[in-house]
């Protein structure tokens, strides 16, 4: 994949530095195709590479347990910036920065920004190195540009699947957001965290387009899930087992609030939150997801019962109003 930098020479140096004899390669879905090529390069150093074929949704999803079972000396995690403070197995992060230029996509976004003067700029870790240049293009077009830095993630302007603190930190000061990157996943996160118009500048497709219609569709789906869950008498509170998603204290608080409101609540520990697993418990009317909030939001139609975020449960329990939820955001804990 010529559009990304896999830092092959650095990987060799890191393996030598750690003296690793056996390494685990962990790649997200879009980069898995590179696994065999990277494994071959590592094999040539005399080290045994093993490719994780399981899904990988982010830096919160380190394959630590698998690495320990396999006697791994070093995890090489691709496509994400460091998130977990203390890894149980030594881990090297290869961010796989994109090598594509953003000029065309940003230029094509300018007509879509014509009614707005104050622009918020954001991207994933793959494109953070392009933000300063993208800002120059927009400033030359007469725009005032802001790049948020809330201090919670690694880079200014960076968003991840569940952390939109950087865009929320400037949401009151901008009129619209421009997201640089491929796909809709992160741009939808921006729109649903800030409730501001959001444009995607896709450098791979060299085009720009609005995500607002899709964001409104998801918001209506979330409202429907909240309304349905108000009739629930039994809640399942999901505790994620992935290293960066385990929020047992949050789950215990949710259980306490549910029971205070006269509901029954049970804790469920799970690694992969899939519909098939939740269908095994027919007496549960609705679930509250304390693991990755995007699982609840991005594919509600996959689940036969409501799967709420923590903040949505607060609306159901009467702790929040829907208006407060919109101010706080669907993801913010």
C-alpha positions in Angstrom: 0.0 0.0 0.0 2.0 2.9 -1.3 -0.3 5.5 0.4 1.1 4.7 3.9 4.5 4.7 5.6 5.0 1.4 7.5 8.5 2.5 8.8 10.1 -0.9 7.9 13.6 0.2 9.0 12.3 1.5 12.3 10.6 -1.8 12.9 13.9 -3.7 12.5 15.6 -1.3 14.9 12.9 -1.7 17.5 13.1 -5.5 17.3 16.8 -5.3 17.8 16.5 -2.8 20.7 14.1 -5.1 22.5 15.9 -8.3 21.6 12.6 -9.7 20.5 12.6 -13.3 19.3 8.9 -13.5 18.6 6.7 -10.5 17.6 2.9 -10.1 17.1 1.8 -7.9 14.2 -1.6 -6.2 14.9 -3.2 -4.2 12.0 -6.6 -2.7 11.6 -8.9 -3.9 8.8 -7.8 -1.5 6.2 -4.1 -2.4 6.6 -4.3 -6.1 7.2 -3.4 -6.8 3.6 0.2 -5.6 4.4 0.6 -8.3 7.1 2.3 -11.0 5.1 4.7 -8.5 3.5 5.7 -7.0 6.8 6.1 -10.5 8.3 8.5 -11.5 5.6 10.6 -8.4 6.3 10.7 -9.3 10.0 11.5 -12.9 9.3 14.6 -11.9 7.5 15.9 -10.5 10.8 15.8 -13.9 12.4 12.7 -13.0 14.4 9.5 -15.1 14.3 6.5 -12.9 13.3 2.9 -13.9 14.0 0.1 -11.9 12.4 -3.1 -11.3 14.5 -6.1 -12.1 12.3 -8.6 -10.9 14.8 -10.4 -7.5 14.3 -8.5 -4.5 15.6 -10.6 -1.4 16.2 -8.0 0.9 17.7 -5.2 1.4 20.2 -7.7 0.5 22.9 -7.8 -3.0 21.4 -4.2 -4.2 22.0 -3.9 -8.0 21.6 -2.2 -8.3 25.0 -3.9 -11.5 26.2 -3.1 -13.2 22.8 0.5 -12.0 23.0 0.9 -13.5 26.5 -0.5 -16.8 25.4 1.8 -17.0 22.5 5.0 -16.0 24.4 5.3 -12.8 22.4 8.3 -10.5 23.3 7.0 -7.4 21.4 3.7 -6.2 19.9 3.9 -4.1 16.8 0.7 -2.2 16.5 -0.1 -0.4 13.2 -2.4 2.5 12.3 -3.0 4.1 15.7 -1.2 6.4 18.2 -0.5 5.2 21.7 -3.5 5.3 24.0 -3.0 2.8 26.8 -0.6 4.3 29.4 1.0 1.1 30.6 1.1 -1.9 28.3 1.4 -5.4 29.8 3.5 -6.5 26.8 6.1 -4.2 25.3 4.4 -2.4 22.3 5.7 -0.3 19.4 3.2 1.9 17.6 3.7 2.4 13.9 1.2 5.2 13.0 1.2 4.4 9.3 1.2 8.1 8.3 -0.5 8.7 4.9 1.8 9.8 2.0 -1.0 11.1 -0.2 -1.3 14.9 -0.8 -4.4 16.7 0.5 -4.3 19.8 -1.8 -7.0 18.7 -4.2 -9.5 17.5 -1.5 -9.0 20.7 0.6 -9.4 23.0 -2.4 -12.6 21.1 -3.4 -14.0 21.7 0.1 -13.8 25.5 -0.2 -17.1 25.9 -2.1 -18.8 23.8 0.6 -17.4 26.2 3.2 -18.5 29.4 1.4 -21.2 30.3 3.9 -18.9 30.0 6.9 -15.9 32.0 8.0 -14.7 30.1 11.1 -13.5 26.6 10.3 -12.4 23.9 12.7 -9.9 21.5 11.2 -9.4 17.9 12.3 -8.1 14.6 11.2 -6.8 11.1 12.2 -3.2 10.3 13.2 -2.6 9.3 9.5 -2.9 12.9 8.4 -1.9 15.1 11.4 1.2 16.2 9.5 -0.9 17.8 6.8 -3.0 20.1 9.1 -0.6 23.1 8.9 -0.6 23.0 5.1 -4.4 22.5 4.9 -4.8 25.5 7.2 -2.7 27.6 4.8 -4.9 26.7 1.9 -8.0 27.7 3.9 -6.5 30.9 5.2 -5.6 31.9 1.6 -9.3 31.4 0.8 -10.2 34.0 3.5 -11.1 31.6 6.3 -10.2 31.8 10.0 -9.0 28.3 11.0 -8.8 26.7 14.4 -7.1 23.4 15.4 -8.2 22.1 18.8 -5.9 20.7 21.5 -7.6 19.5 24.7 -4.4 17.7 25.8 -6.0 14.2 25.9 -4.7 12.7 22.7 -1.2 12.7 21.1 -1.6 15.5 18.5 -3.4 18.8 18.0 -6.4 18.3 15.7 -6.3 14.5 16.1 -9.6 12.6 16.6 -9.9 8.9 17.3 -12.9 6.6 17.2 -14.1 7.5 20.7 -12.2 10.7 21.6 -13.3 13.9 20.1 -12.0 16.2 22.9 -10.0 18.2 20.4 -12.9 19.2 18.3 -15.2 19.7 21.3 -12.6 22.2 22.8 -13.2 24.6 19.9 -16.8 23.8 19.0 -18.2 27.0 20.4 -15.7 29.1 18.4 -16.2 27.6 15.0 -19.2 27.4 12.6 -18.3 24.2 10.8 -15.7 21.4 10.8 -13.5 20.2 8.0 -12.2 16.6 8.5 -9.3 15.4 6.4 -9.3 11.7 5.8 -11.0 8.7 4.1 -14.4 7.2 5.0 -17.2 8.6 7.1 -16.5 7.0 10.5 -14.4 9.8 12.2 -16.3 12.6 10.4 -19.6 11.2 11.8 -17.9 11.2 15.2 -17.1 14.9 14.9 -20.7 15.7 13.8 -22.2 13.7 16.6 -19.9 15.1 19.2 -20.2 18.8 18.3 -23.5 18.9 16.5 -21.8 21.2 14.0 -21.9 20.9 10.2 -19.1 18.7 9.1 -17.4 18.4 5.7 -15.1 15.5 4.6 -12.0 16.3 2.4 -11.1 12.8 1.2 -7.5 12.9 -0.2 -7.7 9.3 -1.5 -10.7 10.1 -3.7 -9.7 13.7 -4.2 -13.2 15.0 -3.3 -15.1 16.8 -0.6 -18.7 16.3 0.6 -21.0 16.9 3.6 -21.8 14.3 6.2 -24.7 16.2 7.8 -27.5 14.2 6.3 -26.0 10.9 7.6 -25.4 12.5 11.0 -29.1 13.5 11.3 -30.2 10.0 10.4 -28.1 8.5 13.2 -29.3 11.1 15.7 -32.9 10.1 14.9 -32.0 6.4 15.4 -30.4 7.2 18.8 -33.6 9.1 19.8 -35.6 6.0 18.9 -33.3 3.7 20.9 -33.6 6.0 24.0 -37.4 6.1 23.7 -37.6 2.3 23.4 -35.3 1.8 26.4 -37.6 3.9 28.6 -40.0 1.0 28.7 -37.3 -1.5 29.7 -37.5 -3.2 33.2 -34.3 -5.2 33.0 -31.0 -3.8 31.8 -27.8 -5.5 30.9 -24.7 -3.4 31.7 -21.8 -4.3 29.3 -18.3 -4.4 30.7 -15.7 -4.4 27.9 -12.8 -6.8 28.4 -10.4 -5.1 25.9 -7.5 -3.4 27.6 -8.5 0.2 26.8 -12.2 -0.4 27.0 -12.7 -1.8 30.5 -14.8 0.6 32.6 -16.0 -1.5 35.5 -16.4 1.5 37.8 -18.7 3.1 35.2 -20.7 -0.2 34.9 -21.2 -0.4 38.6 -22.5 3.2 38.7 -24.9 2.4 35.9 -26.2 -0.6 37.7 -26.7 1.4 40.9 -28.6 4.1 39.1 -30.8 1.6 37.3 -31.7 -0.2 40.6 -32.3 3.1 42.3 -35.0 3.7 39.6 -36.6 0.4 40.4 -35.1 -1.5 37.5 -33.2 -4.8 37.5 -29.6 -4.6 36.2 -27.0 -7.3 35.5 -23.3 -6.9 34.6 -22.1 -8.7 31.4 -18.4 -9.1 30.7 -17.6 -9.4 27.0 -14.7 -9.0 24.6 -16.6 -8.7 21.2 -20.0 -6.9 21.5 -21.9 -8.7 18.7 -25.7 -9.2 18.3 -25.4 -13.0 18.6 -23.9 -12.8 22.1 -26.6 -10.4 23.4 -29.4 -12.6 21.9 -28.5 -15.3 24.4 -30.2 -13.3 27.2 -33.9 -12.9 26.2 -35.0 -11.6 29.6 -32.8 -8.4 29.2 -34.9 -5.6 27.6 -32.0 -3.2 26.9 -28.3 -2.9 27.3 -26.0 -0.1 28.4 -22.5 -0.2 26.8 -19.6 1.1 28.9 -17.0 -0.2 26.4 -16.6 1.4 23.0 -19.5 3.8 22.5 -19.2 3.6 18.7 -20.6 0.1 18.8 -23.9 1.4 20.0 -24.1 4.3 17.6 -22.8 3.2 14.2 -24.9 0.1 13.7 -28.0 0.1 15.9 -30.0 -1.9 13.3 -27.7 -4.9 13.9 -29.0 -5.2 17.5 -32.6 -6.5 18.2 -32.7 -4.5 21.5 -31.5 -1.0 22.4 -27.8 -0.8 23.1 -27.3 2.6 24.8 -24.2 4.7 25.5 -23.7 5.8 29.0 -25.0 9.3 28.4 -28.1 7.9 26.6 -28.8 5.8 29.7 -28.7 8.9 31.8 -31.5 10.3 29.7 -33.5 7.1 30.1 -32.9 7.2 33.9 -33.9 10.9 34.2 -30.4 12.0 35.2 -30.0 14.0 31.9 -32.5 15.7 29.6 -32.1 15.0 25.9 -31.0 18.7 25.6 -28.2 18.1 28.1 -27.1 15.0 26.2 -26.8 17.1 23.0 -24.7 19.6 24.9 -22.5 17.0 26.4 -22.2 14.8 23.3 -22.9 11.1 22.7 -19.3 10.0 23.4 -18.1 12.2 26.3 -17.9 10.3 29.6 
